[in-house]
Amino acid sequence: MTNSMDMMKVAVIQKPPLSSPSVLPSTLLQPTLEQTRQIHALMVKTHFNDANLSLSAQFNFLITSYTKNTQPHTALDIYAYLRRLDYEVDNFMVPAVLKACSFVSMTQLGKEIHGFSVKSGLTEDVFVSNALIQMYSECDSVVSARLLFDNMRERDDVSWSTMIRCYVRSKLHREALKTIRKIQTLQIRPSEVAMISMVTLFADLVDNEMGKAMHAYATRNLEKMGVRLATAFIHIRGNEVFDRMIEERIKPNGITLLSLVVECGFLGALELGKRLHVYIVRSDIYMSLALATALVDIAMIAAYAKAHCTDQAFDLFVKMRDNGVTPNQVTMTTMLSLCAEVGAHDMGKWVHTVIQRQGVEMDTILKTALLEMYAKCGDIDGAWKLFSEVKDRDIGMWNAMMAGFGMHGCGKEALELLSKMERVGSRPNDITFIGLLHACSHAGLVEEGKLMFDKMVHEFALVPKIEHYGCMVDLLGRAGHLDEAYEIIKNMPIRANAIIWSALLAACKLHRNAVLGEIAARQLVHLEPQNCGYNVSISNIYAMENRWNDVAGVRKAMKSKGMRKEPGLSCIEVNGYVHEFIMGDRTHPEIKKINVMVSDMGNKLKEEGYRADTSAVLKNIDEEEKEIALNYHSEKLAMAFGLISTAPGTPIRIVKNLRVCNDCHTATKLLSKIYQRVIIVRDRKRLHHFRDGTCSCGDYW
């Protein structure tokens, strides 16, 4: 691509006097990536001299087309070259470039374009300002989006729609409702896009009455309702509309069902998506590639809620292949993301094999999805091998490898990776440093983490985000520097949010500092009053100090507010199926055999001199009852199932939704030695590799 850029530079400067026929066929509305590259090459060959298109229009076409074909970095390369040539960027090019920034979350470049647009007077164009708000929204910079919105001299319905969508995307429901009321006050007619955001908001708030009112408004004011809006209404009103359609014997065709399924994926309408899937299977509707791909997306969304939906997704994936349909890159990326979420390493390796055997084109997005699958499934060596073999790495792949090192606690490797980035001329961004600081935190590299934070600010001129400050609080807190962590919170230029205070609270729990823990807990309860996790954490701190009256007070307050503690849940993949366990689980078909193995594990642990750490049981009961409760933690049940269901010497991989407790951590170290197994556990914070009686975290987690 660099050679093409150099040629472009010459072509722009040495433009021939004679014009040539148009290089863009008038019928080519949505060119593929290959067609875009061919057109790009022809433009370079003809020195960008088109009889029907201006120079600006040609560049805008390239930037837009590369972005639509998931090549945003190429689009940004073109923009960078034009800026170096002092080419006059217009109000059509800026939104296209901002879209590319959104694709790769390059907030810093987006801010630079914002500054350039202000100086050039382009922000006077509402089209440009709307694109800037959208960019900030997709890069999770809600504050910047709001500041820009407030300072706009002129707003159209797209401005309001974009701001509402920004709030809904960030779960800022109160702000979204305020904006909707403002629209009503100003008597602005919301666009269909705004209505979709409103309906999504009402669904999040479980406000069916407002949803019905919105439906009535849309019916009165829209001549024809789009599929996306219709599906949103179906989502909020349950299955009422779908039931009516079936009762009236209206049989939708494949295209209608495809549209509905895609929008279910977009809106997270899991139950409706499942019903559509069942309807398609029972009605024997032809399964096109597009429809099958959409249904895989639905199954992926389901997997976030219940692990057994993984099996449904894979059943559909196998059915596609049995029907002779070759899955595309999107399907493969979706399946790999699903494997990564539930820790299905064997399934992920199988998908990798399918990709290789069927010759699926491996773009950087698919390669990055593969890398993330290996890293999240505990195979950091597999992730590194894949990374090392790739030559066309983009910043997304560098960041994925950095994040992998972070979750595995490979601090030194992460620091070496940054050095390698600098040697090959790949500039790190703010996301790179989040992964790097995580790695330093989990490896206990306090001084190195401080140096990296300083390097980010002074050497790379990156403005720290709330996530970076959260990493620093976590880094210092884990190491026991609680006062220093608290000083960062008090002096940081950004108002501390739940991420910051929860990092401090976790550190206070780890180091049993009830004073600072109460300060952090009070802030968290104020910021997120419905999140029971923070109440549980402060209750845990009290319990460790045997302050049972205070524990009872917190629990009573939680009960009065209808709060419930998130139950511990562990997943394990065995023979291509994902099994899930909760504490004290009695529902698994093999539960009798599992309980026998749990008893065997307990006996062998005692023979090794193990004594249960009952501080993990936060109830005012006797020690024997606490020990029994510890034996049936979800990860121990999953471990027992793994031991009875897999061959000796096979690694056991477990994914847990909560942080691993001290007792299970100690027990798992010994069990890895007793049963001669490598046991890999991914908890909420990081991955632990247990082998021969030790853990990769070095007991620092």
NORHUPE-V920142 format. One line per field, one symbol per residue. phi: phi as a letter, one per 30 degrees, with the letter a starting at -180 (. if undefined). A space follows every 50 residues. Layout:
phi = ???
This chain:
phi = .ddddddddddddcddddcceddcdddddbdddddddddedddddchhcc dcbdedddddddddddddchbddddddddddddddhdddcdcdeeddddd edechcdddedddeddddddidddddddddddddddddcicddddddded cddbbcddedddddddddecicddddddddddedddhcdddddddddddd dddddhcdddddddddddddccdbddddddddddddciceddddddedhd cddddddedddeddddciddddeddddddddddhdecdeddddddddddd eddddbdddedddddddddedddicddcddddddddddeddciddddddd deddeddciddcddddddddeddddddjcdddddddddddccdcdddedd dddddddcidddddddddddeddcicddcddeddddddddddcidddddd dddddedccchcddceddddddddeddedjdddddddeddcddcddcddd ddddddddddchcdddeddddddddddbdcddedddddddddddcicddd ddddddddddcidbddddbbcbcbhibccbbceiebcdecdddddddedd edddddddidbdcdddccbdbddddddddddcdeddddddddddcbdeid dccbccdcdddeddddddedddddchbdccbccdcaccccahibbddiib a
